[in-house]
Amino acid sequence: MTPVKSWLGYPYPLGATWLGNGVNFALFSELATSVDLCLFDKVDARQENIRIPMTEHTDQVWHVFLPDARPGQLYGYRVSGPYEPERGLRFNSSKLLLDPYAKAIAGEVNWSDEMFGYVVGDKLEDLAQDFRDDAWGMPKAVVIDNAFDWKNDKRLGISLAQSIIYEVHVKGFTKLCPNVPEHLRGTYIGSICGIAAPESFEGALKALGAHVDLAKRYIDHHYYTEAELKNFIARCIRRDLAMIVTTEKDAVRMPRFPETEPKVPIYFMRVEIEILSGHESWEHWVARTCKPQPMLSPERFFT
């Protein structure tokens, strides 16, 4: 295999991180005895073209830095350790492992008996270790570049000394104004959510007196990439929106950004559920939660 230059690397952040002058790889394993980083030149390769032992480990994190690696690199891991199924330990370096911290994945699983860590159909059932290589049928993790071009976007930041303060009820003032598009009338905020019924969330925001100027909907249980969120934030910045509001479920699946990057404050809407007994039926309770209630209060997610 082709030799490759490698340095010690860092235990954080986990996963593959492009640092501008190379890629840092970090993988957590409490019980592994050795870890090999496998590099591939194409997604359908039957085996890795480079295998690099990760000799450094800090606080149970195995790490290495490759100064010659670049975004787009395909990789996976082979992890050695005890094979003791009775104790729940099934280390098997014959099997290529997908990085649990991968930011992008290429390829699909080609299901076959080799994909299992045990010998399918063996008389010992799932206790017999399978030593066949499965790299040919496994997807590969991909190194990506997290950099985002903000294109000089920034908040206007007009000082009070240069501002003209005019007090008006925006919703009422613009309600019948023909020069303002209907979807822009009222309070200006952005909404982003990945739930089964996004229109219900947006309706709740409007019922609270806010106007959703920008709305981005995703499928239920969507995991947000940095690019998706940053593109939406950039659109909000260009419209000078005051904030972005999302659901609590979506908030936990959003990436965090360094404080140096421009952004719009993001809040999540927390809904506290109160189950009432007696004459109030479930349908009546659902109807109540769709209307403005004191229990619906926005909370800061990050700024």
C-alpha positions as CSV (number, residue, x, y, z in Angstrom):
1,M,0.0,0.0,0.0
2,T,1.1,3.6,-0.6
3,P,2.9,5.1,2.4
4,V,1.2,8.2,3.8
5,K,2.5,11.0,6.1
6,S,0.7,11.0,9.5
7,W,1.1,13.0,12.7
8,L,-0.3,12.5,16.2
9,G,-3.5,14.5,15.8
10,Y,-6.0,15.6,18.4
11,P,-8.7,13.8,20.4
12,Y,-11.2,16.5,19.7
13,P,-13.4,17.1,17.8
14,L,-14.6,13.6,17.2
15,G,-15.0,12.4,13.6
16,A,-13.0,13.7,10.5
17,T,-12.3,17.4,10.6
18,W,-10.8,19.4,7.8
19,L,-8.4,22.0,9.4
20,G,-7.2,23.7,6.2
21,N,-3.8,22.1,6.3
22,G,-5.0,18.5,6.6
23,V,-7.6,16.3,8.2
24,N,-7.8,15.2,11.9
25,F,-9.5,11.8,12.6
26,A,-10.7,11.0,16.1
27,L,-12.7,7.9,17.2
28,F,-13.9,7.0,20.7
29,S,-13.6,3.4,21.9
30,E,-13.4,2.3,25.5
31,L,-12.3,-1.3,25.0
32,A,-10.5,-1.3,21.6
33,T,-7.0,-2.7,21.6
34,S,-6.1,-1.1,18.2
35,V,-7.7,1.0,15.5
36,D,-6.8,1.3,11.8
37,L,-7.9,4.2,9.6
38,C,-8.8,2.9,6.1
39,L,-8.7,5.2,3.1
40,F,-10.5,4.5,-0.2
41,D,-10.0,6.0,-3.6
42,K,-13.5,5.1,-4.8
43,V,-16.8,4.2,-3.1
44,D,-17.1,0.8,-4.7
45,A,-13.5,-0.3,-4.0
46,R,-13.3,-3.9,-2.7
47,Q,-10.7,-2.9,-0.1
48,E,-8.9,0.1,1.2
49,N,-5.9,1.4,-0.8
50,I,-4.2,2.7,2.4
51,R,-4.5,1.4,6.0
52,I,-3.0,3.6,8.8
53,P,-2.6,2.4,12.4
54,M,-3.9,5.0,14.8
55,T,-1.3,4.6,17.5
56,E,-2.2,7.6,19.6
57,H,-5.2,7.6,22.1
58,T,-6.1,10.1,24.7
59,D,-8.9,9.5,27.2
60,Q,-10.2,6.6,25.2
61,V,-10.2,8.6,21.9
62,W,-8.0,7.2,19.1
63,H,-6.7,10.0,16.9
64,V,-4.3,10.8,13.9
65,F,-3.7,13.8,11.7
66,L,-3.1,13.4,7.9
67,P,-1.5,16.6,6.4
68,D,-2.1,15.3,2.9
69,A,-5.7,14.3,3.2
70,R,-8.3,16.6,1.7
71,P,-12.2,17.1,1.7
72,G,-13.7,14.3,-0.4
73,Q,-11.6,11.6,1.1
74,L,-13.4,8.3,1.6
75,Y,-12.6,6.5,4.8
76,G,-13.7,3.9,7.4
77,Y,-12.3,2.1,10.4
78,R,-11.2,-1.4,11.4
79,V,-11.3,-1.8,15.2
80,S,-9.7,-4.7,17.0
81,G,-10.6,-5.9,20.5
82,P,-12.1,-8.8,22.4
83,Y,-14.7,-11.0,20.6
84,E,-16.8,-12.2,23.5
85,P,-20.5,-12.2,22.4
86,E,-21.5,-13.5,25.8
87,R,-20.3,-10.2,27.3
88,G,-21.7,-8.1,24.4
89,L,-18.2,-7.6,22.9
90,R,-18.0,-8.2,19.2
91,F,-14.9,-6.5,17.9
92,N,-14.0,-7.7,14.5
93,S,-11.3,-6.0,12.4
94,S,-12.4,-8.0,9.3
95,K,-15.4,-5.7,9.1
96,L,-15.2,-2.1,7.9
97,L,-16.9,0.3,10.3
98,L,-18.7,3.5,9.3
99,D,-17.6,6.5,11.4
100,P,-20.3,7.2,13.9
101,Y,-19.4,10.9,13.7
102,A,-19.4,11.0,9.9
103,K,-20.7,14.3,8.4
104,A,-21.3,12.7,5.0
105,I,-21.7,9.2,3.7
106,A,-21.2,7.7,0.2
107,G,-22.6,4.5,-1.1
108,E,-25.1,2.0,0.3
109,V,-25.0,-1.3,2.1
110,N,-25.0,-4.3,-0.2
111,W,-26.5,-6.9,2.0
112,S,-25.0,-10.3,2.2
113,D,-23.8,-12.8,4.8
114,E,-20.4,-11.0,4.9
115,M,-22.1,-7.9,6.4
116,F,-22.6,-9.8,9.7
117,G,-20.0,-10.1,12.4
118,Y,-20.9,-13.8,12.9
119,V,-21.3,-16.8,10.6
120,V,-24.8,-16.9,9.3
121,G,-26.3,-20.4,9.7
122,D,-23.5,-21.7,11.9
123,K,-24.4,-24.2,14.6
124,L,-23.2,-21.8,17.2
125,E,-25.6,-19.2,15.8
126,D,-24.3,-15.7,16.4
127,L,-21.4,-16.8,18.6
128,A,-19.1,-17.9,15.7
129,Q,-17.0,-15.0,14.4
130,D,-17.0,-14.3,10.6
131,F,-13.6,-13.3,9.3
132,R,-14.6,-12.4,5.8
133,D,-13.9,-8.8,4.6
134,D,-17.0,-6.7,4.0
135,A,-15.5,-3.5,2.7
136,W,-16.7,-4.1,-0.8
137,G,-20.3,-3.8,0.3
138,M,-20.1,-1.1,3.0
139,P,-20.8,2.6,2.5
140,K,-17.9,4.9,3.3
141,A,-17.7,8.1,5.3
142,V,-16.6,11.3,3.5
143,V,-14.4,14.1,4.7
144,I,-16.2,17.4,4.1
145,D,-15.2,21.1,4.2
146,N,-17.4,22.9,6.8
147,A,-16.4,26.3,5.6
148,F,-19.3,28.6,4.6
149,D,-19.1,31.7,2.4
150,W,-21.2,34.3,4.1
151,K,-20.7,36.7,1.1
152,N,-20.2,39.7,3.4
153,D,-23.6,39.1,5.0
154,K,-23.9,40.8,8.4
155,R,-26.6,42.4,10.5
156,L,-27.3,46.0,9.7
157,G,-26.6,47.1,13.3
158,I,-27.9,50.6,12.8
159,S,-27.1,52.6,16.0
160,L,-29.9,54.4,17.9
161,A,-28.4,57.8,17.0
162,Q,-29.0,57.0,13.3
163,S,-32.4,55.5,13.9
164,I,-35.9,57.0,13.5
165,I,-38.2,55.5,16.1
166,Y,-41.8,55.2,15.0
167,E,-44.1,53.4,17.3
168,V,-46.9,51.5,15.5
169,H,-48.7,48.2,15.8
170,V,-47.2,46.4,12.8
171,K,-49.9,43.8,12.3
172,G,-52.7,46.4,12.4
173,F,-50.8,49.0,10.5
174,T,-50.0,46.6,7.6
175,K,-53.2,44.5,7.6
176,L,-54.9,46.3,4.8
177,C,-51.9,48.0,3.1
178,P,-52.0,47.0,-0.6
179,N,-48.3,47.9,-1.0
180,V,-47.2,45.2,1.4
181,P,-47.4,41.5,0.3
182,E,-49.8,39.7,2.6
183,H,-47.2,37.2,3.7
184,L,-45.0,40.1,4.9
185,R,-47.6,41.8,7.0
186,G,-46.9,41.7,10.8
187,T,-43.9,40.7,12.9
188,Y,-40.9,39.6,11.0
189,I,-39.3,36.3,12.0
190,G,-38.0,33.2,10.3
191,S,-39.4,29.7,11.1
192,I,-37.6,26.4,10.5
193,C,-38.9,23.0,11.4
194,G,-38.8,19.3,10.6
195,I,-42.0,17.9,12.1
196,A,-44.9,15.9,10.7
197,A,-47.2,19.0,10.6
198,P,-45.1,22.1,10.1
199,E,-48.2,24.2,9.3
200,S,-49.4,23.7,12.9
201,F,-46.2,25.0,14.3
202,E,-46.3,28.1,12.0
203,G,-49.9,28.6,12.9
204,A,-49.1,28.6,16.6
205,L,-46.5,31.3,15.9
206,K,-49.0,33.4,14.1
207,A,-51.6,32.9,16.8
208,L,-49.1,34.3,19.3
209,G,-49.0,37.5,17.2
210,A,-45.8,36.9,15.2
211,H,-45.5,36.9,11.5
212,V,-43.4,34.3,9.7
213,D,-41.6,36.1,7.0
214,L,-39.4,33.1,6.0
215,A,-40.4,29.5,6.6
216,K,-38.3,26.4,5.9
217,R,-39.9,23.0,6.2
218,Y,-38.2,19.6,6.3
219,I,-39.4,16.1,6.7
220,D,-40.1,14.7,10.1
221,H,-37.0,13.8,12.2
222,H,-34.7,15.7,9.8
223,Y,-31.1,16.1,11.0
224,Y,-29.8,19.5,9.9
225,T,-26.4,20.0,8.2
226,E,-24.3,23.1,8.8
227,A,-24.8,24.1,5.2
228,E,-28.6,23.9,5.4
229,L,-28.8,26.0,8.6
230,K,-26.2,28.5,7.5
231,N,-28.0,29.1,4.2
232,F,-31.2,29.8,6.0
233,I,-29.5,32.1,8.5
234,A,-27.9,34.0,5.6
235,R,-31.3,34.5,4.0
236,C,-32.6,35.8,7.4
237,I,-29.7,38.2,7.7
238,R,-30.3,39.6,4.2
239,R,-33.9,40.3,5.2
240,D,-32.8,41.7,8.6
241,L,-35.1,39.4,10.5
242,A,-35.0,39.7,14.3
243,M,-34.9,36.0,15.1
244,I,-35.5,32.4,14.0
245,V,-37.9,30.3,15.9
246,T,-37.9,26.5,15.7
247,T,-39.4,23.6,17.7
248,E,-37.7,22.0,20.7
249,K,-37.4,18.7,18.8
250,D,-35.6,20.4,15.9
251,A,-33.4,22.5,18.2
252,V,-31.5,19.4,19.6
253,R,-30.7,18.3,16.0
254,M,-29.1,21.6,14.9
255,P,-25.4,22.1,14.8
256,R,-23.7,24.8,16.9
257,F,-21.4,27.4,15.3
258,P,-18.3,29.3,16.6
259,E,-19.1,32.6,18.2
260,T,-17.1,34.4,15.5
261,E,-19.6,33.5,12.8
262,P,-22.5,35.9,12.1
263,K,-25.9,34.6,13.0
264,V,-29.5,35.5,13.8
265,P,-30.7,34.6,17.4
266,I,-32.4,31.2,17.4
267,Y,-35.2,30.4,19.8
268,F,-37.2,27.3,20.3
269,M,-40.8,27.0,21.3
270,R,-41.3,24.9,24.4
271,V,-44.7,23.4,24.8
272,E,-45.6,22.2,28.3
273,I,-48.3,19.6,28.3
274,E,-50.9,19.5,31.1
275,I,-53.2,16.5,31.1
276,L,-56.6,17.4,32.6
277,S,-59.0,14.9,34.0
278,G,-62.8,15.2,34.3
279,H,-65.1,16.5,31.7
280,E,-62.4,17.9,29.4
281,S,-62.0,15.4,26.5
282,W,-58.8,14.8,24.6
283,E,-60.2,16.5,21.5
284,H,-60.9,19.6,23.6
285,W,-57.4,19.6,25.0
286,V,-55.9,19.4,21.5
287,A,-58.0,22.3,20.3
288,R,-56.8,24.4,23.3
289,T,-53.1,23.7,22.6
290,C,-53.5,25.0,19.0
291,K,-54.4,28.5,20.4
292,P,-52.2,31.0,22.2
293,Q,-51.7,29.8,25.8
294,P,-49.5,31.1,28.6
295,M,-47.7,27.7,28.5
296,L,-46.3,28.5,25.1
297,S,-43.2,30.6,25.6
298,P,-40.2,31.0,23.4
299,E,-36.8,30.1,25.0
300,R,-33.4,31.0,23.7
301,F,-31.6,28.2,21.9
302,F,-28.3,29.8,21.0
303,T,-27.1,33.2,19.8
